[in-house]
Amino acid sequence: MKLILTQEVPGLGSPGDIVEVANGYGRNYLVPRKYAIIATKGAERQVEQIKRARSARAVRDLGHAQEIAGQLGGLKVELIGRAGKEGRLFGSVTAADVVEAVTAAGGPELDRRRVELTTPIKSLGAYTVAVHLHPEVTASVKLQVKKA
């Protein structure tokens, strides 16, 4: 099945890319979640519009991504959450929570889809979270989860 990606899909491509995927994966996962549209002649004309929208949102270039990575490297981010007696959180820390905490700590605006939580954060403590700013630049943010 030939699709045009409308959002970044890890391991597959970025918005505007034309990809060939298995029928079930495209029909049951990518298209219903609006990660992709079926590639038709009319849709292929929309690729340029999708790429322009992506470039407006994306980090401009490698130098800018490295600058943002430097800002994030020196930033100490604290996140306050409700926790039980043994230090387990009620719920877990999401990528949106991390983005909000970085902004509150004086860091740059980030896209929550660029934040990678390898394991769910469900307890108090110190964590390192990866942020993919550019295909060549990944920054790490030191996150301290404290009890409310």
FISE-982388 format. One record per residue: residue number from 1; chain; x, y, z of N, C-alpha, C, O in turn. Coordinates in Angstrom, 1 decimal, decimal comma. Layout:
<pts>
(pt NUM; "A"; (X; Y; Z); (X; Y; Z); (X; Y; Z); (X; Y; Z))
...
</pts>
This chain:
<pts>
(pt 1; "A"; (0,9; -1,2; 0,0); (0,0; 0,0; 0,0); (0,9; 1,2; 0,0); (1,8; 1,3; 0,8))
(pt 2; "A"; (0,6; 2,2; -0,9); (1,4; 3,4; -1,0); (0,7; 4,5; -0,2); (-0,4; 4,8; -0,5))
(pt 3; "A"; (1,4; 5,1; 0,7); (0,9; 6,2; 1,6); (1,8; 7,4; 1,6); (3,0; 7,3; 1,3))
(pt 4; "A"; (1,2; 8,5; 1,9); (1,9; 9,8; 2,2); (1,8; 10,1; 3,6); (0,7; 10,2; 4,2))
(pt 5; "A"; (2,9; 10,2; 4,3); (2,9; 10,4; 5,8); (2,5; 11,9; 6,0); (3,0; 12,8; 5,4))
(pt 6; "A"; (1,6; 12,1; 7,0); (1,2; 13,4; 7,4); (1,9; 13,8; 8,8); (1,9; 15,0; 9,1))
(pt 7; "A"; (2,4; 12,9; 9,5); (3,1; 13,1; 10,8); (4,3; 12,2; 10,8); (4,4; 11,3; 10,0))
(pt 8; "A"; (5,3; 12,5; 11,7); (6,5; 11,7; 11,8); (6,1; 10,4; 12,4); (5,4; 10,3; 13,5))
(pt 9; "A"; (6,6; 9,3; 11,8); (6,4; 8,0; 12,4); (7,7; 7,4; 12,6); (8,5; 7,2; 11,6))
(pt 10; "A"; (8,1; 7,1; 13,8); (9,5; 6,6; 14,1); (9,7; 5,3; 13,3); (8,9; 4,4; 13,3))
(pt 11; "A"; (10,9; 5,2; 12,7); (11,3; 4,1; 11,9); (10,7; 4,0; 10,5); (11,0; 3,1; 9,8))
(pt 12; "A"; (9,8; 4,9; 10,2); (9,2; 4,9; 8,9); (9,5; 6,1; 8,0); (9,9; 6,0; 6,9))
(pt 13; "A"; (9,3; 7,3; 8,6); (9,6; 8,5; 7,8); (9,0; 9,8; 8,5); (8,5; 9,7; 9,6))
(pt 14; "A"; (9,2; 10,9; 7,8); (8,7; 12,1; 8,3); (7,6; 12,7; 7,4); (7,4; 12,1; 6,3))
(pt 15; "A"; (6,9; 13,7; 7,8); (5,8; 14,2; 7,0); (6,2; 14,6; 5,6); (7,2; 15,2; 5,4))
(pt 16; "A"; (5,3; 14,1; 4,7); (5,6; 14,4; 3,3); (6,2; 13,3; 2,5); (6,3; 13,3; 1,3))
(pt 17; "A"; (6,8; 12,3; 3,3); (7,4; 11,2; 2,6); (6,4; 10,2; 2,1); (5,3; 10,0; 2,6))
(pt 18; "A"; (6,7; 9,7; 0,9); (5,8; 8,7; 0,3); (6,4; 7,3; 0,6); (7,6; 7,0; 0,2))
(pt 19; "A"; (5,7; 6,4; 1,3); (6,2; 5,2; 1,7); (5,3; 4,0; 1,3); (4,1; 4,2; 1,0))
(pt 20; "A"; (5,9; 2,9; 1,2); (5,2; 1,6; 0,8); (5,2; 0,8; 2,1); (6,2; 0,4; 2,6))
(pt 21; "A"; (4,0; 0,4; 2,6); (3,8; -0,4; 3,8); (2,8; -1,5; 3,5); (2,2; -1,6; 2,5))
(pt 22; "A"; (2,8; -2,4; 4,5); (1,8; -3,6; 4,3); (0,4; -3,0; 4,4); (0,1; -2,0; 5,1))
(pt 23; "A"; (-0,5; -3,7; 3,7); (-1,9; -3,2; 3,6); (-2,5; -3,1; 5,0); (-3,2; -2,1; 5,3))
(pt 24; "A"; (-2,4; -4,1; 5,9); (-3,0; -4,0; 7,2); (-2,4; -2,9; 8,1); (-3,2; -2,2; 8,7))
(pt 25; "A"; (-1,1; -2,7; 8,0); (-0,5; -1,6; 8,8); (-1,0; -0,3; 8,4); (-1,3; 0,6; 9,2))
(pt 26; "A"; (-1,1; -0,1; 7,1); (-1,6; 1,2; 6,6); (-3,1; 1,4; 6,8); (-3,5; 2,4; 7,3))
(pt 27; "A"; (-3,9; 0,4; 6,5); (-5,4; 0,5; 6,6); (-5,8; 0,5; 8,1); (-6,8; 1,2; 8,4))
(pt 28; "A"; (-5,2; -0,3; 9,0); (-5,7; -0,4; 10,3); (-5,0; 0,5; 11,4); (-5,5; 0,7; 12,4))
(pt 29; "A"; (-3,8; 1,0; 11,0); (-3,1; 1,8; 12,0); (-2,8; 3,2; 11,5); (-3,2; 4,2; 12,1))
(pt 30; "A"; (-2,1; 3,4; 10,4); (-1,6; 4,7; 10,0); (-2,8; 5,6; 9,5); (-2,8; 6,8; 9,9))
(pt 31; "A"; (-3,7; 5,1; 8,7); (-4,7; 6,0; 8,1); (-5,8; 6,3; 9,2); (-6,1; 7,5; 9,3))
(pt 32; "A"; (-6,3; 5,4; 10,0); (-7,3; 5,8; 11,0); (-6,7; 6,8; 12,1); (-7,5; 7,7; 12,5))
(pt 33; "A"; (-5,4; 6,8; 12,4); (-4,8; 7,7; 13,3); (-4,4; 9,0; 12,7); (-3,8; 9,8; 13,3))
(pt 34; "A"; (-4,6; 9,1; 11,4); (-4,2; 10,3; 10,6); (-2,7; 10,5; 10,6); (-2,3; 11,7; 10,5))
(pt 35; "A"; (-2,0; 9,5; 10,6); (-0,5; 9,5; 10,5); (-0,2; 9,6; 9,0); (0,9; 10,0; 8,6))
(pt 36; "A"; (-1,1; 9,1; 8,1); (-0,9; 9,0; 6,7); (-2,2; 9,1; 5,9); (-3,2; 8,9; 6,5))
(pt 37; "A"; (-2,0; 9,4; 4,6); (-3,2; 9,4; 3,7); (-2,8; 8,5; 2,5); (-1,6; 8,4; 2,2))
(pt 38; "A"; (-3,8; 8,0; 1,9); (-3,5; 7,1; 0,7); (-3,0; 8,0; -0,4); (-3,5; 9,0; -0,7))
(pt 39; "A"; (-1,9; 7,5; -1,1); (-1,3; 8,2; -2,1); (-2,1; 8,1; -3,4); (-2,1; 7,1; -4,1))
(pt 40; "A"; (-2,7; 9,2; -3,8); (-3,4; 9,4; -5,0); (-2,8; 10,5; -5,8); (-1,9; 11,2; -5,2))
(pt 41; "A"; (-3,2; 10,7; -7,0); (-2,6; 11,8; -7,8); (-2,8; 13,2; -7,1); (-1,9; 14,0; -7,0))
(pt 42; "A"; (-4,0; 13,4; -6,6); (-4,4; 14,6; -5,9); (-3,6; 14,8; -4,6); (-3,2; 15,9; -4,3))
(pt 43; "A"; (-3,5; 13,7; -3,9); (-2,8; 13,7; -2,6); (-1,3; 14,0; -2,8); (-0,6; 14,6; -2,0))
(pt 44; "A"; (-0,7; 13,5; -3,9); (0,7; 13,7; -4,2); (1,0; 15,2; -4,4); (2,1; 15,6; -4,2))
(pt 45; "A"; (0,0; 15,9; -4,9); (0,2; 17,4; -5,0); (0,2; 18,0; -3,7); (0,7; 19,1; -3,5))
(pt 46; "A"; (-0,4; 17,4; -2,7); (-0,4; 18,0; -1,3); (0,9; 17,8; -0,6); (1,1; 18,4; 0,5))
(pt 47; "A"; (1,8; 17,0; -1,1); (3,0; 16,7; -0,4); (3,8; 18,0; -0,2); (4,4; 18,2; 0,9))
(pt 48; "A"; (3,8; 18,9; -1,2); (4,5; 20,1; -1,0); (4,0; 21,0; 0,1); (4,7; 21,6; 0,9))
(pt 49; "A"; (2,6; 21,0; 0,2); (2,0; 21,7; 1,3); (2,3; 21,1; 2,7); (2,6; 21,8; 3,6))
(pt 50; "A"; (2,4; 19,8; 2,8); (2,7; 19,1; 4,0); (4,1; 19,4; 4,4); (4,4; 19,7; 5,6))
(pt 51; "A"; (5,0; 19,4; 3,4); (6,4; 19,7; 3,7); (6,6; 21,2; 4,2); (7,5; 21,4; 5,0))
(pt 52; "A"; (5,9; 22,1; 3,6); (6,0; 23,5; 4,0); (5,5; 23,7; 5,4); (6,1; 24,4; 6,2))
(pt 53; "A"; (4,4; 23,0; 5,8); (3,9; 23,1; 7,2); (4,9; 22,5; 8,1); (5,1; 23,0; 9,2))
(pt 54; "A"; (5,5; 21,4; 7,7); (6,5; 20,7; 8,6); (7,7; 21,7; 8,8); (8,2; 21,8; 10,0))
(pt 55; "A"; (8,2; 22,3; 7,8); (9,3; 23,2; 7,9); (9,0; 24,4; 8,8); (9,9; 24,9; 9,5))
(pt 56; "A"; (7,8; 24,8; 8,8); (7,4; 25,9; 9,7); (7,4; 25,6; 11,2); (7,8; 26,4; 12,0))
(pt 57; "A"; (7,1; 24,3; 11,5); (7,1; 23,8; 12,8); (8,4; 23,3; 13,3); (8,8; 23,4; 14,5))
(pt 58; "A"; (9,2; 22,7; 12,4); (10,4; 22,0; 12,7); (11,6; 23,0; 13,1); (11,5; 24,1; 12,8))
(pt 59; "A"; (12,5; 22,4; 13,8); (13,7; 23,1; 14,1); (14,4; 23,4; 12,8); (14,5; 22,5; 11,9))
(pt 60; "A"; (14,9; 24,6; 12,6); (15,3; 25,1; 11,3); (16,5; 24,3; 10,7); (16,4; 23,9; 9,6))
(pt 61; "A"; (17,5; 24,2; 11,4); (18,7; 23,5; 10,9); (19,5; 22,9; 12,0); (19,1; 22,9; 13,2))
(pt 62; "A"; (20,6; 22,3; 11,6); (21,5; 21,5; 12,6); (22,0; 22,5; 13,6); (22,1; 22,1; 14,8))
(pt 63; "A"; (22,5; 23,6; 13,2); (23,0; 24,6; 14,2); (22,0; 25,0; 15,2); (22,4; 25,1; 16,4))
(pt 64; "A"; (20,8; 25,3; 14,8); (19,8; 25,7; 15,7); (19,4; 24,5; 16,7); (19,2; 24,7; 17,9))
(pt 65; "A"; (19,4; 23,3; 16,2); (19,2; 22,1; 17,0); (20,3; 21,9; 18,0); (20,0; 21,6; 19,2))
(pt 66; "A"; (21,5; 22,2; 17,7); (22,6; 22,0; 18,6); (22,5; 23,1; 19,7); (22,9; 22,9; 20,8))
(pt 67; "A"; (22,1; 24,3; 19,3); (21,9; 25,4; 20,3); (20,8; 25,0; 21,3); (21,0; 25,2; 22,5))
(pt 68; "A"; (19,7; 24,5; 20,8); (18,6; 24,1; 21,7); (19,1; 22,9; 22,6); (18,8; 22,9; 23,8))
(pt 69; "A"; (19,9; 22,0; 22,1); (20,4; 20,9; 22,9); (21,4; 21,4; 24,0); (21,3; 20,9; 25,1))
(pt 70; "A"; (22,1; 22,5; 23,7); (23,0; 23,1; 24,7); (22,1; 23,7; 25,8); (22,5; 23,6; 27,0))
(pt 71; "A"; (21,0; 24,3; 25,5); (20,1; 24,9; 26,5); (19,5; 23,8; 27,4); (19,5; 24,0; 28,6))
(pt 72; "A"; (19,1; 22,7; 26,7); (18,5; 21,7; 27,5); (19,5; 20,9; 28,4); (19,1; 20,5; 29,5))
(pt 73; "A"; (20,8; 20,9; 27,9); (21,8; 20,2; 28,7); (22,0; 20,8; 30,1); (22,3; 20,1; 31,0))
(pt 74; "A"; (22,0; 22,1; 30,1); (22,3; 22,9; 31,3); (21,1; 23,2; 32,2); (21,1; 23,9; 33,1))
(pt 75; "A"; (19,9; 22,6; 31,8); (18,7; 22,9; 32,5); (18,4; 21,8; 33,5); (18,5; 20,6; 33,3))
(pt 76; "A"; (17,9; 22,3; 34,7); (17,5; 21,4; 35,8); (16,0; 21,5; 35,8); (15,4; 22,5; 36,2))
(pt 77; "A"; (15,3; 20,4; 35,5); (13,9; 20,4; 35,4); (13,3; 19,6; 36,6); (13,7; 18,5; 36,9))
(pt 78; "A"; (12,3; 20,2; 37,3); (11,7; 19,6; 38,4); (10,2; 19,4; 38,1); (9,6; 20,3; 37,5))
(pt 79; "A"; (9,7; 18,2; 38,4); (8,3; 17,9; 38,1); (7,7; 17,5; 39,5); (8,2; 16,6; 40,1))
(pt 80; "A"; (6,6; 18,1; 39,8); (5,9; 17,8; 41,1); (4,7; 16,9; 40,8); (3,9; 17,2; 39,9))
(pt 81; "A"; (4,6; 15,8; 41,5); (3,5; 14,9; 41,3); (3,0; 14,3; 42,6); (3,7; 14,3; 43,6))
(pt 82; "A"; (1,8; 13,9; 42,6); (1,2; 13,3; 43,8); (1,7; 11,8; 43,9); (1,7; 11,1; 42,9))
(pt 83; "A"; (2,2; 11,5; 45,1); (2,7; 10,1; 45,3); (2,3; 9,6; 46,6); (1,9; 10,3; 47,5))
(pt 84; "A"; (2,4; 8,2; 46,7); (2,0; 7,5; 47,9); (3,2; 7,5; 48,9); (4,2; 8,1; 48,6))
(pt 85; "A"; (3,0; 6,7; 49,9); (4,1; 6,7; 51,0); (5,4; 6,1; 50,5); (6,4; 6,5; 50,9))
(pt 86; "A"; (5,3; 5,1; 49,6); (6,5; 4,4; 49,1); (7,1; 5,1; 47,9); (8,0; 4,5; 47,4))
(pt 87; "A"; (6,6; 6,2; 47,5); (7,2; 7,0; 46,4); (6,7; 6,6; 45,0); (7,2; 7,1; 44,0))
(pt 88; "A"; (5,6; 5,9; 45,0); (5,0; 5,6; 43,7); (4,0; 6,7; 43,3); (3,2; 7,1; 44,2))
(pt 89; "A"; (4,0; 7,2; 42,1); (3,2; 8,2; 41,7); (1,7; 7,7; 41,4); (1,6; 6,5; 41,1))
(pt 90; "A"; (0,8; 8,6; 41,6); (-0,6; 8,3; 41,2); (-0,7; 8,6; 39,7); (-0,8; 9,8; 39,4))
(pt 91; "A"; (-0,6; 7,6; 38,9); (-0,5; 7,9; 37,4); (0,9; 7,8; 37,0); (1,8; 7,2; 37,7))
(pt 92; "A"; (1,3; 8,4; 35,9); (2,7; 8,4; 35,4); (3,0; 9,7; 34,8); (2,1; 10,5; 34,5))
(pt 93; "A"; (4,2; 10,0; 34,5); (4,7; 11,2; 33,9); (4,6; 10,9; 32,4); (5,2; 10,0; 31,9))
(pt 94; "A"; (4,0; 11,8; 31,7); (3,8; 11,7; 30,2); (4,8; 12,7; 29,5); (5,4; 13,5; 30,1))
(pt 95; "A"; (4,9; 12,5; 28,2); (5,7; 13,4; 27,4); (5,2; 14,9; 27,5); (6,0; 15,8; 27,5))
(pt 96; "A"; (3,9; 15,1; 27,5); (3,3; 16,4; 27,7); (3,7; 17,0; 29,0); (4,0; 18,2; 29,1))
(pt 97; "A"; (3,8; 16,2; 30,1); (4,2; 16,7; 31,4); (5,7; 17,2; 31,3); (6,0; 18,2; 31,9))
(pt 98; "A"; (6,5; 16,4; 30,6); (7,9; 16,8; 30,5); (8,1; 18,1; 29,8); (8,8; 19,0; 30,2))
(pt 99; "A"; (7,3; 18,3; 28,7); (7,4; 19,5; 27,9); (7,0; 20,7; 28,7); (7,6; 21,8; 28,7))
(pt 100; "A"; (5,9; 20,5; 29,5); (5,4; 21,6; 30,3); (6,4; 22,0; 31,4); (6,6; 23,1; 31,7))
(pt 101; "A"; (7,1; 21,0; 32,0); (8,1; 21,2; 33,0); (9,3; 21,9; 32,5); (9,9; 22,8; 33,1))
(pt 102; "A"; (9,7; 21,6; 31,3); (10,9; 22,2; 30,6); (10,5; 23,7; 30,3); (11,4; 24,5; 30,6))
(pt 103; "A"; (9,3; 24,0; 29,9); (8,9; 25,3; 29,6); (8,9; 26,1; 30,9); (9,3; 27,3; 30,9))
(pt 104; "A"; (8,3; 25,5; 32,0); (8,2; 26,2; 33,3); (9,6; 26,5; 33,9); (9,8; 27,4; 34,6))
(pt 105; "A"; (10,6; 25,6; 33,5); (12,0; 25,8; 34,1); (12,7; 26,8; 33,2); (13,9; 27,1; 33,6))
(pt 106; "A"; (12,1; 27,4; 32,2); (12,8; 28,4; 31,4); (13,5; 27,9; 30,2); (14,3; 28,6; 29,5))
(pt 107; "A"; (13,1; 26,7; 29,8); (13,7; 26,1; 28,6); (12,9; 26,4; 27,4); (11,9; 27,1; 27,5))
(pt 108; "A"; (13,4; 26,0; 26,2); (12,7; 26,3; 24,9); (11,4; 25,5; 24,8); (11,2; 24,5; 25,5))
(pt 109; "A"; (10,5; 26,0; 23,9); (9,3; 25,2; 23,6); (9,7; 24,0; 22,8); (10,5; 24,0; 21,9))
(pt 110; "A"; (9,1; 22,8; 23,2); (9,4; 21,6; 22,6); (8,1; 20,9; 22,1); (7,0; 21,3; 22,5))
(pt 111; "A"; (8,2; 20,0; 21,2); (7,0; 19,3; 20,7); (7,0; 18,0; 21,5); (8,0; 17,3; 21,6))
(pt 112; "A"; (5,9; 17,6; 22,0); (5,8; 16,4; 22,9); (6,0; 15,1; 22,1); (6,4; 14,1; 22,7))
(pt 113; "A"; (5,8; 15,2; 20,8); (6,1; 14,0; 20,0); (7,6; 13,7; 19,9); (8,0; 12,6; 19,5))
(pt 114; "A"; (8,4; 14,7; 20,2); (9,9; 14,6; 20,1); (10,5; 14,0; 21,4); (11,7; 13,6; 21,4))
(pt 115; "A"; (9,7; 14,0; 22,4); (10,2; 13,5; 23,7); (10,0; 12,0; 23,8); (9,0; 11,5; 23,5))
(pt 116; "A"; (11,1; 11,3; 24,1); (11,1; 9,8; 24,1); (11,3; 9,3; 25,6); (12,3; 9,5; 26,2))
(pt 117; "A"; (10,2; 8,7; 26,1); (10,2; 8,1; 27,4); (10,4; 6,6; 27,1); (9,4; 5,9; 26,8))
(pt 118; "A"; (11,6; 6,1; 27,4); (11,8; 4,7; 27,1); (11,0; 3,7; 28,0); (10,5; 2,7; 27,6))
(pt 119; "A"; (11,0; 4,1; 29,3); (10,1; 3,4; 30,2); (9,2; 4,4; 30,9); (9,6; 5,5; 31,1))
(pt 120; "A"; (8,0; 4,0; 31,3); (7,1; 4,9; 32,0); (7,7; 5,3; 33,3); (8,3; 4,5; 34,1))
(pt 121; "A"; (7,5; 6,6; 33,6); (8,0; 7,2; 34,9); (6,9; 7,1; 35,9); (5,9; 7,8; 35,8))
(pt 122; "A"; (7,0; 6,2; 36,8); (5,9; 5,9; 37,8); (6,3; 6,1; 39,2); (5,5; 5,7; 40,1))
(pt 123; "A"; (7,5; 6,6; 39,5); (7,9; 6,8; 40,9); (8,8; 8,0; 41,0); (9,3; 8,6; 40,0))
(pt 124; "A"; (9,0; 8,4; 42,2); (9,8; 9,6; 42,5); (11,3; 9,3; 42,2); (11,7; 8,2; 42,2))
(pt 125; "A"; (12,1; 10,4; 41,9); (13,5; 10,2; 41,6); (14,0; 11,0; 40,5); (13,3; 11,9; 40,0))
(pt 126; "A"; (15,3; 10,7; 40,1); (15,9; 11,4; 39,0); (15,9; 10,6; 37,8); (16,2; 9,4; 37,8))
(pt 127; "A"; (15,6; 11,2; 36,6); (15,5; 10,5; 35,4); (16,2; 11,3; 34,3); (16,4; 12,5; 34,4))
(pt 128; "A"; (16,6; 10,6; 33,2); (17,2; 11,3; 32,0); (16,2; 10,9; 30,9); (16,0; 9,8; 30,6))
(pt 129; "A"; (15,7; 12,0; 30,2); (14,8; 11,8; 29,1); (15,4; 12,3; 27,8); (16,0; 13,4; 27,8))
(pt 130; "A"; (15,3; 11,6; 26,8); (15,8; 11,9; 25,5); (14,8; 12,8; 24,7); (13,6; 12,5; 24,7))
(pt 131; "A"; (15,3; 13,8; 24,0); (14,5; 14,7; 23,1); (15,2; 14,7; 21,7); (16,3; 15,1; 21,6))
(pt 132; "A"; (14,5; 14,2; 20,7); (15,0; 14,2; 19,4); (14,7; 15,5; 18,7); (13,5; 15,8; 18,3))
(pt 133; "A"; (15,7; 16,4; 18,5); (15,5; 17,7; 18,0); (15,7; 17,8; 16,5); (15,0; 18,6; 15,8))
(pt 134; "A"; (16,5; 16,9; 16,0); (16,9; 16,9; 14,6); (17,3; 15,4; 14,3); (17,7; 14,7; 15,2))
(pt 135; "A"; (17,3; 15,0; 13,1); (17,7; 13,6; 12,8); (19,1; 13,3; 13,3); (19,4; 12,1; 13,6))
(pt 136; "A"; (19,9; 14,3; 13,4); (21,3; 14,1; 13,9); (21,6; 14,6; 15,3); (22,6; 14,3; 15,8))
(pt 137; "A"; (20,6; 15,2; 15,9); (20,8; 15,8; 17,3); (19,7; 15,2; 18,2); (18,5; 15,4; 18,0))
(pt 138; "A"; (20,2; 14,6; 19,3); (19,4; 14,2; 20,4); (19,9; 14,8; 21,7); (21,1; 14,6; 22,0))
(pt 139; "A"; (19,0; 15,5; 22,4); (19,4; 16,1; 23,6); (18,9; 15,3; 24,8); (17,9; 14,6; 24,7))
(pt 140; "A"; (19,5; 15,4; 25,9); (19,0; 14,7; 27,1); (18,7; 15,7; 28,2); (19,4; 16,7; 28,4))
(pt 141; "A"; (17,6; 15,5; 28,8); (17,1; 16,4; 29,9); (17,1; 15,7; 31,2); (16,6; 14,6; 31,3))
(pt 142; "A"; (17,7; 16,3; 32,2); (17,7; 15,7; 33,5); (16,4; 16,1; 34,2); (16,1; 17,3; 34,4))
(pt 143; "A"; (15,6; 15,1; 34,6); (14,3; 15,4; 35,2); (14,3; 14,9; 36,6); (14,6; 13,7; 36,9))
(pt 144; "A"; (13,9; 15,7; 37,6); (13,7; 15,3; 39,0); (12,3; 15,3; 39,3); (11,6; 16,3; 39,2))
(pt 145; "A"; (11,7; 14,1; 39,7); (10,3; 14,0; 40,0); (10,2; 14,0; 41,6); (10,8; 13,2; 42,2))
(pt 146; "A"; (9,5; 15,0; 42,1); (9,4; 15,2; 43,5); (7,9; 15,1; 43,9); (7,0; 15,2; 43,1))
(pt 147; "A"; (7,8; 14,8; 45,2); (6,5; 14,7; 45,8); (5,8; 16,0; 46,1); (6,5; 16,9; 46,5))
(pt 148; "A"; (4,5; 16,1; 45,8); (3,8; 17,3; 46,1); (3,5; 17,6; 47,5); (2,9; 18,6; 47,9))
</pts>
